[in-house]
Amino acid sequence: MGVSNYSQELYSNGLINELTDGLVNVYVEAEVVKCIPDLMQYLPEYWQGIKEMEQLQTVIGEREGITRYLVEDLLNQLFVNTATWGLGRWEKELGLETDLSKTYERRRENILAKLRGSGTTTREMIKNMAIAFSGGEVEVIEYPNEHRFDIRFTGVMGIPPNMQGLEQALDEIKPAHLDYSFKYTYTIWNNLSQLSWSEVGNKTWDEIRVFEGV
């Protein structure tokens, strides 16, 4: 069977259509190929070079490769960090809207934040949620007398992506009377001293603001 036929066969048999919402692409082909074993290496020497046996083992190997791919792909859906087509099931279970226009990464962030936000809201819960969205360390500074708290991003430079998703998640779990604000980390001038004027001139202002040094 040619490589270009693997995903088409899975699709026509209803496997990919059921498992990946019809997303038949080159990625599937490559993953199936990586799962195909070389069965001829397990046979005695006297079978080597016999065309009929090689063809038979090729067909069996392709069957095995497809099966291995489907099993591995199914297991991936059981974990948020590796799920793809299974993200919709996670979102449904957690009461989240499924937005297929978002990347897998953004949808995973929302799911992880929801999972970490279950239970009574605490400072640690807010911190873990912010870490899930930003991908770096954060500090949560509370001001009880002012009924507010700050989230300071210390592990990433600049404004992290998907801040809208973080705000929505925070609004769902925080007590209604608490306000909050974000504090971002930017480049200190000492880091820029490592650059020449020509190097600085080749960078945009946004790039300079998040430059971490060399």
PyMOL commands that place a pseudoatom at each C-alpha (Angstrom):
pseudoatom trace, name=CA, resn=MET, resi=1, chain=A, elem=C, hetatm=0, pos=[0.000, 0.000, 0.000]
pseudoatom trace, name=CA, resn=GLY, resi=2, chain=A, elem=C, hetatm=0, pos=[1.440, 3.386, -0.923]
pseudoatom trace, name=CA, resn=VAL, resi=3, chain=A, elem=C, hetatm=0, pos=[2.030, 5.949, 1.820]
pseudoatom trace, name=CA, resn=SER, resi=4, chain=A, elem=C, hetatm=0, pos=[-0.598, 8.297, 0.365]
pseudoatom trace, name=CA, resn=ASN, resi=5, chain=A, elem=C, hetatm=0, pos=[-3.273, 5.631, 0.858]
pseudoatom trace, name=CA, resn=TYR, resi=6, chain=A, elem=C, hetatm=0, pos=[-2.994, 5.153, 4.635]
pseudoatom trace, name=CA, resn=SER, resi=7, chain=A, elem=C, hetatm=0, pos=[-5.111, 8.085, 5.779]
pseudoatom trace, name=CA, resn=GLN, resi=8, chain=A, elem=C, hetatm=0, pos=[-7.526, 7.580, 2.900]
pseudoatom trace, name=CA, resn=GLU, resi=9, chain=A, elem=C, hetatm=0, pos=[-8.143, 3.977, 3.974]
pseudoatom trace, name=CA, resn=LEU, resi=10, chain=A, elem=C, hetatm=0, pos=[-8.612, 4.986, 7.596]
pseudoatom trace, name=CA, resn=TYR, resi=11, chain=A, elem=C, hetatm=0, pos=[-11.028, 7.670, 6.475]
pseudoatom trace, name=CA, resn=SER, resi=12, chain=A, elem=C, hetatm=0, pos=[-13.029, 5.373, 4.177]
pseudoatom trace, name=CA, resn=ASN, resi=13, chain=A, elem=C, hetatm=0, pos=[-13.345, 2.801, 6.968]
pseudoatom trace, name=CA, resn=GLY, resi=14, chain=A, elem=C, hetatm=0, pos=[-14.769, 5.417, 9.319]
pseudoatom trace, name=CA, resn=LEU, resi=15, chain=A, elem=C, hetatm=0, pos=[-11.786, 5.391, 11.705]
pseudoatom trace, name=CA, resn=ILE, resi=16, chain=A, elem=C, hetatm=0, pos=[-10.285, 8.802, 11.080]
pseudoatom trace, name=CA, resn=ASN, resi=17, chain=A, elem=C, hetatm=0, pos=[-13.713, 10.291, 10.407]
pseudoatom trace, name=CA, resn=GLU, resi=18, chain=A, elem=C, hetatm=0, pos=[-14.758, 9.214, 13.889]
pseudoatom trace, name=CA, resn=LEU, resi=19, chain=A, elem=C, hetatm=0, pos=[-11.516, 9.940, 15.668]
pseudoatom trace, name=CA, resn=THR, resi=20, chain=A, elem=C, hetatm=0, pos=[-10.251, 13.160, 14.088]
pseudoatom trace, name=CA, resn=ASP, resi=21, chain=A, elem=C, hetatm=0, pos=[-13.327, 14.891, 12.721]
pseudoatom trace, name=CA, resn=GLY, resi=22, chain=A, elem=C, hetatm=0, pos=[-12.237, 14.143, 9.149]
pseudoatom trace, name=CA, resn=LEU, resi=23, chain=A, elem=C, hetatm=0, pos=[-8.835, 15.863, 9.411]
pseudoatom trace, name=CA, resn=VAL, resi=24, chain=A, elem=C, hetatm=0, pos=[-7.028, 13.661, 6.896]
pseudoatom trace, name=CA, resn=ASN, resi=25, chain=A, elem=C, hetatm=0, pos=[-3.589, 15.133, 6.250]
pseudoatom trace, name=CA, resn=VAL, resi=26, chain=A, elem=C, hetatm=0, pos=[0.097, 14.550, 5.722]
pseudoatom trace, name=CA, resn=TYR, resi=27, chain=A, elem=C, hetatm=0, pos=[0.682, 14.346, 9.481]
pseudoatom trace, name=CA, resn=VAL, resi=28, chain=A, elem=C, hetatm=0, pos=[-1.407, 11.163, 9.675]
pseudoatom trace, name=CA, resn=GLU, resi=29, chain=A, elem=C, hetatm=0, pos=[0.580, 9.633, 6.830]
pseudoatom trace, name=CA, resn=ALA, resi=30, chain=A, elem=C, hetatm=0, pos=[3.905, 10.343, 8.521]
pseudoatom trace, name=CA, resn=GLU, resi=31, chain=A, elem=C, hetatm=0, pos=[2.760, 9.022, 11.893]
pseudoatom trace, name=CA, resn=VAL, resi=32, chain=A, elem=C, hetatm=0, pos=[1.450, 5.778, 10.382]
pseudoatom trace, name=CA, resn=VAL, resi=33, chain=A, elem=C, hetatm=0, pos=[4.716, 5.218, 8.505]
pseudoatom trace, name=CA, resn=LYS, resi=34, chain=A, elem=C, hetatm=0, pos=[6.704, 5.595, 11.746]
pseudoatom trace, name=CA, resn=CYS, resi=35, chain=A, elem=C, hetatm=0, pos=[4.597, 2.822, 13.319]
pseudoatom trace, name=CA, resn=ILE, resi=36, chain=A, elem=C, hetatm=0, pos=[5.140, 0.255, 10.550]
pseudoatom trace, name=CA, resn=PRO, resi=37, chain=A, elem=C, hetatm=0, pos=[7.510, -2.543, 11.671]
pseudoatom trace, name=CA, resn=ASP, resi=38, chain=A, elem=C, hetatm=0, pos=[9.984, -4.335, 9.424]
pseudoatom trace, name=CA, resn=LEU, resi=39, chain=A, elem=C, hetatm=0, pos=[8.709, -7.883, 9.858]
pseudoatom trace, name=CA, resn=MET, resi=40, chain=A, elem=C, hetatm=0, pos=[11.241, -9.469, 7.488]
pseudoatom trace, name=CA, resn=GLN, resi=41, chain=A, elem=C, hetatm=0, pos=[13.981, -9.021, 10.090]
pseudoatom trace, name=CA, resn=TYR, resi=42, chain=A, elem=C, hetatm=0, pos=[12.204, -11.520, 12.328]
pseudoatom trace, name=CA, resn=LEU, resi=43, chain=A, elem=C, hetatm=0, pos=[12.112, -14.295, 9.690]
pseudoatom trace, name=CA, resn=PRO, resi=44, chain=A, elem=C, hetatm=0, pos=[14.795, -16.921, 9.061]
pseudoatom trace, name=CA, resn=GLU, resi=45, chain=A, elem=C, hetatm=0, pos=[17.452, -16.196, 6.465]
pseudoatom trace, name=CA, resn=TYR, resi=46, chain=A, elem=C, hetatm=0, pos=[15.967, -18.590, 3.888]
pseudoatom trace, name=CA, resn=TRP, resi=47, chain=A, elem=C, hetatm=0, pos=[12.888, -16.305, 3.525]
pseudoatom trace, name=CA, resn=GLN, resi=48, chain=A, elem=C, hetatm=0, pos=[14.993, -13.269, 2.686]
pseudoatom trace, name=CA, resn=GLY, resi=49, chain=A, elem=C, hetatm=0, pos=[14.854, -12.214, -0.955]
pseudoatom trace, name=CA, resn=ILE, resi=50, chain=A, elem=C, hetatm=0, pos=[11.677, -14.150, -1.750]
pseudoatom trace, name=CA, resn=LYS, resi=51, chain=A, elem=C, hetatm=0, pos=[9.391, -11.594, -3.394]
pseudoatom trace, name=CA, resn=GLU, resi=52, chain=A, elem=C, hetatm=0, pos=[6.097, -13.189, -2.367]
pseudoatom trace, name=CA, resn=MET, resi=53, chain=A, elem=C, hetatm=0, pos=[7.115, -13.380, 1.285]
pseudoatom trace, name=CA, resn=GLU, resi=54, chain=A, elem=C, hetatm=0, pos=[8.406, -9.799, 1.285]
pseudoatom trace, name=CA, resn=GLN, resi=55, chain=A, elem=C, hetatm=0, pos=[5.111, -8.571, -0.178]
pseudoatom trace, name=CA, resn=LEU, resi=56, chain=A, elem=C, hetatm=0, pos=[3.126, -10.540, 2.385]
pseudoatom trace, name=CA, resn=GLN, resi=57, chain=A, elem=C, hetatm=0, pos=[5.157, -9.156, 5.302]
pseudoatom trace, name=CA, resn=THR, resi=58, chain=A, elem=C, hetatm=0, pos=[4.842, -5.630, 3.891]
pseudoatom trace, name=CA, resn=VAL, resi=59, chain=A, elem=C, hetatm=0, pos=[1.049, -5.891, 3.875]
pseudoatom trace, name=CA, resn=ILE, resi=60, chain=A, elem=C, hetatm=0, pos=[0.977, -7.365, 7.384]
pseudoatom trace, name=CA, resn=GLY, resi=61, chain=A, elem=C, hetatm=0, pos=[3.380, -4.672, 8.582]
pseudoatom trace, name=CA, resn=GLU, resi=62, chain=A, elem=C, hetatm=0, pos=[1.173, -1.929, 7.182]
pseudoatom trace, name=CA, resn=ARG, resi=63, chain=A, elem=C, hetatm=0, pos=[-1.841, -3.435, 8.994]
pseudoatom trace, name=CA, resn=GLU, resi=64, chain=A, elem=C, hetatm=0, pos=[0.182, -3.482, 12.197]
pseudoatom trace, name=CA, resn=GLY, resi=65, chain=A, elem=C, hetatm=0, pos=[1.349, 0.107, 11.660]
pseudoatom trace, name=CA, resn=ILE, resi=66, chain=A, elem=C, hetatm=0, pos=[-2.187, 1.396, 11.257]
pseudoatom trace, name=CA, resn=THR, resi=67, chain=A, elem=C, hetatm=0, pos=[-3.285, -0.445, 14.412]
pseudoatom trace, name=CA, resn=ARG, resi=68, chain=A, elem=C, hetatm=0, pos=[-0.363, 0.913, 16.431]
pseudoatom trace, name=CA, resn=TYR, resi=69, chain=A, elem=C, hetatm=0, pos=[-1.074, 4.430, 15.202]
pseudoatom trace, name=CA, resn=LEU, resi=70, chain=A, elem=C, hetatm=0, pos=[-4.747, 4.252, 16.198]
pseudoatom trace, name=CA, resn=VAL, resi=71, chain=A, elem=C, hetatm=0, pos=[-3.942, 2.863, 19.657]
pseudoatom trace, name=CA, resn=GLU, resi=72, chain=A, elem=C, hetatm=0, pos=[-1.277, 5.506, 20.315]
pseudoatom trace, name=CA, resn=ASP, resi=73, chain=A, elem=C, hetatm=0, pos=[-3.497, 8.286, 18.998]
pseudoatom trace, name=CA, resn=LEU, resi=74, chain=A, elem=C, hetatm=0, pos=[-6.366, 7.148, 21.217]
pseudoatom trace, name=CA, resn=LEU, resi=75, chain=A, elem=C, hetatm=0, pos=[-4.132, 7.058, 24.303]
pseudoatom trace, name=CA, resn=ASN, resi=76, chain=A, elem=C, hetatm=0, pos=[-2.963, 10.615, 23.524]
pseudoatom trace, name=CA, resn=GLN, resi=77, chain=A, elem=C, hetatm=0, pos=[-6.530, 11.856, 23.947]
pseudoatom trace, name=CA, resn=LEU, resi=78, chain=A, elem=C, hetatm=0, pos=[-6.547, 10.748, 27.601]
pseudoatom trace, name=CA, resn=PHE, resi=79, chain=A, elem=C, hetatm=0, pos=[-4.073, 13.500, 28.522]
pseudoatom trace, name=CA, resn=VAL, resi=80, chain=A, elem=C, hetatm=0, pos=[-4.719, 17.204, 27.979]
pseudoatom trace, name=CA, resn=ASN, resi=81, chain=A, elem=C, hetatm=0, pos=[-1.145, 18.004, 26.926]
pseudoatom trace, name=CA, resn=THR, resi=82, chain=A, elem=C, hetatm=0, pos=[-1.231, 15.489, 24.048]
pseudoatom trace, name=CA, resn=ALA, resi=83, chain=A, elem=C, hetatm=0, pos=[-4.936, 15.503, 23.124]
pseudoatom trace, name=CA, resn=THR, resi=84, chain=A, elem=C, hetatm=0, pos=[-6.009, 16.805, 19.706]
pseudoatom trace, name=CA, resn=TRP, resi=85, chain=A, elem=C, hetatm=0, pos=[-9.381, 15.628, 18.447]
pseudoatom trace, name=CA, resn=GLY, resi=86, chain=A, elem=C, hetatm=0, pos=[-10.223, 14.620, 22.029]
pseudoatom trace, name=CA, resn=LEU, resi=87, chain=A, elem=C, hetatm=0, pos=[-10.053, 18.202, 23.321]
pseudoatom trace, name=CA, resn=GLY, resi=88, chain=A, elem=C, hetatm=0, pos=[-13.735, 18.614, 22.504]
pseudoatom trace, name=CA, resn=ARG, resi=89, chain=A, elem=C, hetatm=0, pos=[-14.603, 15.871, 24.977]
pseudoatom trace, name=CA, resn=TRP, resi=90, chain=A, elem=C, hetatm=0, pos=[-12.552, 17.562, 27.700]
pseudoatom trace, name=CA, resn=GLU, resi=91, chain=A, elem=C, hetatm=0, pos=[-14.265, 20.876, 26.970]
pseudoatom trace, name=CA, resn=LYS, resi=92, chain=A, elem=C, hetatm=0, pos=[-17.722, 19.317, 27.061]
pseudoatom trace, name=CA, resn=GLU, resi=93, chain=A, elem=C, hetatm=0, pos=[-16.983, 17.627, 30.390]
pseudoatom trace, name=CA, resn=LEU, resi=94, chain=A, elem=C, hetatm=0, pos=[-15.760, 20.902, 31.907]
pseudoatom trace, name=CA, resn=GLY, resi=95, chain=A, elem=C, hetatm=0, pos=[-18.524, 23.062, 30.463]
pseudoatom trace, name=CA, resn=LEU, resi=96, chain=A, elem=C, hetatm=0, pos=[-16.183, 24.993, 28.168]
pseudoatom trace, name=CA, resn=GLU, resi=97, chain=A, elem=C, hetatm=0, pos=[-17.120, 26.275, 24.733]
pseudoatom trace, name=CA, resn=THR, resi=98, chain=A, elem=C, hetatm=0, pos=[-15.467, 24.430, 21.850]
pseudoatom trace, name=CA, resn=ASP, resi=99, chain=A, elem=C, hetatm=0, pos=[-13.923, 26.976, 19.503]
pseudoatom trace, name=CA, resn=LEU, resi=100, chain=A, elem=C, hetatm=0, pos=[-12.248, 25.191, 16.582]
pseudoatom trace, name=CA, resn=SER, resi=101, chain=A, elem=C, hetatm=0, pos=[-10.736, 28.470, 15.384]
pseudoatom trace, name=CA, resn=LYS, resi=102, chain=A, elem=C, hetatm=0, pos=[-8.372, 28.366, 18.386]
pseudoatom trace, name=CA, resn=THR, resi=103, chain=A, elem=C, hetatm=0, pos=[-5.128, 26.420, 18.266]
pseudoatom trace, name=CA, resn=TYR, resi=104, chain=A, elem=C, hetatm=0, pos=[-4.685, 23.197, 20.216]
pseudoatom trace, name=CA, resn=GLU, resi=105, chain=A, elem=C, hetatm=0, pos=[-2.298, 25.070, 22.517]
pseudoatom trace, name=CA, resn=ARG, resi=106, chain=A, elem=C, hetatm=0, pos=[-4.874, 27.728, 23.419]
pseudoatom trace, name=CA, resn=ARG, resi=107, chain=A, elem=C, hetatm=0, pos=[-7.610, 25.156, 23.997]
pseudoatom trace, name=CA, resn=ARG, resi=108, chain=A, elem=C, hetatm=0, pos=[-5.297, 23.108, 26.223]
pseudoatom trace, name=CA, resn=GLU, resi=109, chain=A, elem=C, hetatm=0, pos=[-4.501, 26.202, 28.279]
pseudoatom trace, name=CA, resn=ASN, resi=110, chain=A, elem=C, hetatm=0, pos=[-8.203, 26.804, 28.869]
pseudoatom trace, name=CA, resn=ILE, resi=111, chain=A, elem=C, hetatm=0, pos=[-8.795, 23.184, 29.858]
pseudoatom trace, name=CA, resn=LEU, resi=112, chain=A, elem=C, hetatm=0, pos=[-5.819, 23.049, 32.229]
pseudoatom trace, name=CA, resn=ALA, resi=113, chain=A, elem=C, hetatm=0, pos=[-6.845, 26.330, 33.821]
pseudoatom trace, name=CA, resn=LYS, resi=114, chain=A, elem=C, hetatm=0, pos=[-10.357, 25.017, 34.353]
pseudoatom trace, name=CA, resn=LEU, resi=115, chain=A, elem=C, hetatm=0, pos=[-9.027, 21.833, 35.938]
pseudoatom trace, name=CA, resn=ARG, resi=116, chain=A, elem=C, hetatm=0, pos=[-6.715, 23.777, 38.236]
pseudoatom trace, name=CA, resn=GLY, resi=117, chain=A, elem=C, hetatm=0, pos=[-9.520, 26.162, 39.120]
pseudoatom trace, name=CA, resn=SER, resi=118, chain=A, elem=C, hetatm=0, pos=[-11.829, 23.509, 40.552]
pseudoatom trace, name=CA, resn=GLY, resi=119, chain=A, elem=C, hetatm=0, pos=[-12.678, 23.885, 44.243]
pseudoatom trace, name=CA, resn=THR, resi=120, chain=A, elem=C, hetatm=0, pos=[-12.350, 26.782, 46.678]
pseudoatom trace, name=CA, resn=THR, resi=121, chain=A, elem=C, hetatm=0, pos=[-10.439, 29.716, 45.227]
pseudoatom trace, name=CA, resn=THR, resi=122, chain=A, elem=C, hetatm=0, pos=[-7.061, 30.225, 46.885]
pseudoatom trace, name=CA, resn=ARG, resi=123, chain=A, elem=C, hetatm=0, pos=[-3.934, 32.228, 46.167]
pseudoatom trace, name=CA, resn=GLU, resi=124, chain=A, elem=C, hetatm=0, pos=[-2.185, 29.042, 45.044]
pseudoatom trace, name=CA, resn=MET, resi=125, chain=A, elem=C, hetatm=0, pos=[-5.047, 28.198, 42.687]
pseudoatom trace, name=CA, resn=ILE, resi=126, chain=A, elem=C, hetatm=0, pos=[-4.851, 31.625, 41.045]
pseudoatom trace, name=CA, resn=LYS, resi=127, chain=A, elem=C, hetatm=0, pos=[-1.077, 31.243, 40.737]
pseudoatom trace, name=CA, resn=ASN, resi=128, chain=A, elem=C, hetatm=0, pos=[-1.364, 27.821, 39.104]
pseudoatom trace, name=CA, resn=MET, resi=129, chain=A, elem=C, hetatm=0, pos=[-3.963, 29.128, 36.687]
pseudoatom trace, name=CA, resn=ALA, resi=130, chain=A, elem=C, hetatm=0, pos=[-1.757, 32.047, 35.646]
pseudoatom trace, name=CA, resn=ILE, resi=131, chain=A, elem=C, hetatm=0, pos=[1.205, 29.669, 35.187]
pseudoatom trace, name=CA, resn=ALA, resi=132, chain=A, elem=C, hetatm=0, pos=[-0.927, 27.427, 32.965]
pseudoatom trace, name=CA, resn=PHE, resi=133, chain=A, elem=C, hetatm=0, pos=[-1.741, 30.335, 30.663]
pseudoatom trace, name=CA, resn=SER, resi=134, chain=A, elem=C, hetatm=0, pos=[1.620, 32.129, 30.639]
pseudoatom trace, name=CA, resn=GLY, resi=135, chain=A, elem=C, hetatm=0, pos=[3.954, 29.129, 30.575]
pseudoatom trace, name=CA, resn=GLY, resi=136, chain=A, elem=C, hetatm=0, pos=[6.242, 30.748, 33.164]
pseudoatom trace, name=CA, resn=GLU, resi=137, chain=A, elem=C, hetatm=0, pos=[6.495, 31.568, 36.853]
pseudoatom trace, name=CA, resn=VAL, resi=138, chain=A, elem=C, hetatm=0, pos=[4.187, 34.169, 38.396]
pseudoatom trace, name=CA, resn=GLU, resi=139, chain=A, elem=C, hetatm=0, pos=[3.714, 35.887, 41.723]
pseudoatom trace, name=CA, resn=VAL, resi=140, chain=A, elem=C, hetatm=0, pos=[0.310, 36.629, 43.233]
pseudoatom trace, name=CA, resn=ILE, resi=141, chain=A, elem=C, hetatm=0, pos=[0.385, 39.633, 45.579]
pseudoatom trace, name=CA, resn=GLU, resi=142, chain=A, elem=C, hetatm=0, pos=[-2.684, 40.116, 47.744]
pseudoatom trace, name=CA, resn=TYR, resi=143, chain=A, elem=C, hetatm=0, pos=[-3.999, 43.405, 49.164]
pseudoatom trace, name=CA, resn=PRO, resi=144, chain=A, elem=C, hetatm=0, pos=[-6.739, 42.243, 51.560]
pseudoatom trace, name=CA, resn=ASN, resi=145, chain=A, elem=C, hetatm=0, pos=[-7.626, 45.720, 52.823]
pseudoatom trace, name=CA, resn=GLU, resi=146, chain=A, elem=C, hetatm=0, pos=[-8.098, 46.943, 49.261]
pseudoatom trace, name=CA, resn=HIS, resi=147, chain=A, elem=C, hetatm=0, pos=[-10.016, 43.833, 48.109]
pseudoatom trace, name=CA, resn=ARG, resi=148, chain=A, elem=C, hetatm=0, pos=[-7.706, 43.209, 45.184]
pseudoatom trace, name=CA, resn=PHE, resi=149, chain=A, elem=C, hetatm=0, pos=[-4.651, 41.255, 44.069]
pseudoatom trace, name=CA, resn=ASP, resi=150, chain=A, elem=C, hetatm=0, pos=[-1.888, 41.623, 41.488]
pseudoatom trace, name=CA, resn=ILE, resi=151, chain=A, elem=C, hetatm=0, pos=[-0.578, 38.898, 39.191]
pseudoatom trace, name=CA, resn=ARG, resi=152, chain=A, elem=C, hetatm=0, pos=[3.052, 39.557, 38.339]
pseudoatom trace, name=CA, resn=PHE, resi=153, chain=A, elem=C, hetatm=0, pos=[4.551, 37.588, 35.435]
pseudoatom trace, name=CA, resn=THR, resi=154, chain=A, elem=C, hetatm=0, pos=[8.166, 36.889, 36.386]
pseudoatom trace, name=CA, resn=GLY, resi=155, chain=A, elem=C, hetatm=0, pos=[8.916, 33.902, 34.156]
pseudoatom trace, name=CA, resn=VAL, resi=156, chain=A, elem=C, hetatm=0, pos=[8.122, 35.470, 30.791]
pseudoatom trace, name=CA, resn=MET, resi=157, chain=A, elem=C, hetatm=0, pos=[9.034, 38.803, 29.278]
pseudoatom trace, name=CA, resn=GLY, resi=158, chain=A, elem=C, hetatm=0, pos=[6.307, 41.099, 28.007]
pseudoatom trace, name=CA, resn=ILE, resi=159, chain=A, elem=C, hetatm=0, pos=[2.616, 40.292, 27.768]
pseudoatom trace, name=CA, resn=PRO, resi=160, chain=A, elem=C, hetatm=0, pos=[1.894, 36.539, 27.618]
pseudoatom trace, name=CA, resn=PRO, resi=161, chain=A, elem=C, hetatm=0, pos=[-0.409, 35.261, 24.842]
pseudoatom trace, name=CA, resn=ASN, resi=162, chain=A, elem=C, hetatm=0, pos=[-4.049, 34.385, 25.470]
pseudoatom trace, name=CA, resn=MET, resi=163, chain=A, elem=C, hetatm=0, pos=[-4.550, 36.994, 28.207]
pseudoatom trace, name=CA, resn=GLN, resi=164, chain=A, elem=C, hetatm=0, pos=[-8.214, 37.137, 27.281]
pseudoatom trace, name=CA, resn=GLY, resi=165, chain=A, elem=C, hetatm=0, pos=[-8.547, 33.464, 28.158]
pseudoatom trace, name=CA, resn=LEU, resi=166, chain=A, elem=C, hetatm=0, pos=[-6.812, 34.031, 31.501]
pseudoatom trace, name=CA, resn=GLU, resi=167, chain=A, elem=C, hetatm=0, pos=[-9.120, 36.933, 32.355]
pseudoatom trace, name=CA, resn=GLN, resi=168, chain=A, elem=C, hetatm=0, pos=[-12.188, 34.850, 31.547]
pseudoatom trace, name=CA, resn=ALA, resi=169, chain=A, elem=C, hetatm=0, pos=[-10.921, 31.989, 33.715]
pseudoatom trace, name=CA, resn=LEU, resi=170, chain=A, elem=C, hetatm=0, pos=[-10.118, 34.338, 36.612]
pseudoatom trace, name=CA, resn=ASP, resi=171, chain=A, elem=C, hetatm=0, pos=[-13.537, 35.940, 36.439]
pseudoatom trace, name=CA, resn=GLU, resi=172, chain=A, elem=C, hetatm=0, pos=[-15.105, 32.504, 36.760]
pseudoatom trace, name=CA, resn=ILE, resi=173, chain=A, elem=C, hetatm=0, pos=[-13.252, 31.445, 39.925]
pseudoatom trace, name=CA, resn=LYS, resi=174, chain=A, elem=C, hetatm=0, pos=[-12.451, 34.620, 41.897]
pseudoatom trace, name=CA, resn=PRO, resi=175, chain=A, elem=C, hetatm=0, pos=[-14.841, 36.021, 44.513]
pseudoatom trace, name=CA, resn=ALA, resi=176, chain=A, elem=C, hetatm=0, pos=[-17.010, 38.712, 42.963]
pseudoatom trace, name=CA, resn=HIS, resi=177, chain=A, elem=C, hetatm=0, pos=[-15.832, 41.455, 45.357]
pseudoatom trace, name=CA, resn=LEU, resi=178, chain=A, elem=C, hetatm=0, pos=[-12.147, 41.086, 44.433]
pseudoatom trace, name=CA, resn=ASP, resi=179, chain=A, elem=C, hetatm=0, pos=[-10.493, 43.139, 41.715]
pseudoatom trace, name=CA, resn=TYR, resi=180, chain=A, elem=C, hetatm=0, pos=[-7.175, 42.288, 40.069]
pseudoatom trace, name=CA, resn=SER, resi=181, chain=A, elem=C, hetatm=0, pos=[-4.513, 43.658, 37.771]
pseudoatom trace, name=CA, resn=PHE, resi=182, chain=A, elem=C, hetatm=0, pos=[-1.537, 42.308, 35.828]
pseudoatom trace, name=CA, resn=LYS, resi=183, chain=A, elem=C, hetatm=0, pos=[2.097, 43.321, 36.147]
pseudoatom trace, name=CA, resn=TYR, resi=184, chain=A, elem=C, hetatm=0, pos=[4.479, 42.461, 33.299]
pseudoatom trace, name=CA, resn=THR, resi=185, chain=A, elem=C, hetatm=0, pos=[8.249, 42.066, 33.170]
pseudoatom trace, name=CA, resn=TYR, resi=186, chain=A, elem=C, hetatm=0, pos=[10.253, 44.011, 30.620]
pseudoatom trace, name=CA, resn=THR, resi=187, chain=A, elem=C, hetatm=0, pos=[13.919, 44.439, 29.698]
pseudoatom trace, name=CA, resn=ILE, resi=188, chain=A, elem=C, hetatm=0, pos=[16.198, 46.289, 32.098]
pseudoatom trace, name=CA, resn=TRP, resi=189, chain=A, elem=C, hetatm=0, pos=[18.668, 48.713, 30.538]
pseudoatom trace, name=CA, resn=ASN, resi=190, chain=A, elem=C, hetatm=0, pos=[21.653, 46.648, 31.728]
pseudoatom trace, name=CA, resn=ASN, resi=191, chain=A, elem=C, hetatm=0, pos=[20.634, 43.892, 29.307]
pseudoatom trace, name=CA, resn=LEU, resi=192, chain=A, elem=C, hetatm=0, pos=[20.725, 46.336, 26.409]
pseudoatom trace, name=CA, resn=SER, resi=193, chain=A, elem=C, hetatm=0, pos=[24.293, 47.349, 27.224]
pseudoatom trace, name=CA, resn=GLN, resi=194, chain=A, elem=C, hetatm=0, pos=[25.385, 44.071, 25.631]
pseudoatom trace, name=CA, resn=LEU, resi=195, chain=A, elem=C, hetatm=0, pos=[24.142, 45.297, 22.245]
pseudoatom trace, name=CA, resn=SER, resi=196, chain=A, elem=C, hetatm=0, pos=[25.749, 47.685, 19.815]
pseudoatom trace, name=CA, resn=TRP, resi=197, chain=A, elem=C, hetatm=0, pos=[23.762, 50.600, 18.412]
pseudoatom trace, name=CA, resn=SER, resi=198, chain=A, elem=C, hetatm=0, pos=[23.489, 48.812, 15.070]
pseudoatom trace, name=CA, resn=GLU, resi=199, chain=A, elem=C, hetatm=0, pos=[22.080, 45.707, 16.793]
pseudoatom trace, name=CA, resn=VAL, resi=200, chain=A, elem=C, hetatm=0, pos=[19.577, 47.839, 18.671]
pseudoatom trace, name=CA, resn=GLY, resi=201, chain=A, elem=C, hetatm=0, pos=[18.629, 49.559, 15.436]
pseudoatom trace, name=CA, resn=ASN, resi=202, chain=A, elem=C, hetatm=0, pos=[17.715, 46.219, 13.847]
pseudoatom trace, name=CA, resn=LYS, resi=203, chain=A, elem=C, hetatm=0, pos=[15.157, 45.460, 16.583]
pseudoatom trace, name=CA, resn=THR, resi=204, chain=A, elem=C, hetatm=0, pos=[11.642, 46.783, 16.977]
pseudoatom trace, name=CA, resn=TRP, resi=205, chain=A, elem=C, hetatm=0, pos=[10.582, 48.525, 20.178]
pseudoatom trace, name=CA, resn=ASP, resi=206, chain=A, elem=C, hetatm=0, pos=[8.518, 45.487, 21.135]
pseudoatom trace, name=CA, resn=GLU, resi=207, chain=A, elem=C, hetatm=0, pos=[11.566, 43.225, 20.678]
pseudoatom trace, name=CA, resn=ILE, resi=208, chain=A, elem=C, hetatm=0, pos=[13.714, 45.541, 22.801]
pseudoatom trace, name=CA, resn=ARG, resi=209, chain=A, elem=C, hetatm=0, pos=[11.133, 45.558, 25.601]
pseudoatom trace, name=CA, resn=VAL, resi=210, chain=A, elem=C, hetatm=0, pos=[11.374, 41.768, 25.989]
pseudoatom trace, name=CA, resn=PHE, resi=211, chain=A, elem=C, hetatm=0, pos=[15.094, 41.314, 25.217]
pseudoatom trace, name=CA, resn=GLU, resi=212, chain=A, elem=C, hetatm=0, pos=[16.639, 39.016, 27.866]
pseudoatom trace, name=CA, resn=GLY, resi=213, chain=A, elem=C, hetatm=0, pos=[20.300, 39.414, 26.997]
pseudoatom trace, name=CA, resn=VAL, resi=214, chain=A, elem=C, hetatm=0, pos=[22.793, 37.165, 25.239]
for i in range(1, 214): cmd.bond("trace and resi %d" % i, "trace and resi %d" % (i + 1))
show_as sticks, trace
zoom trace
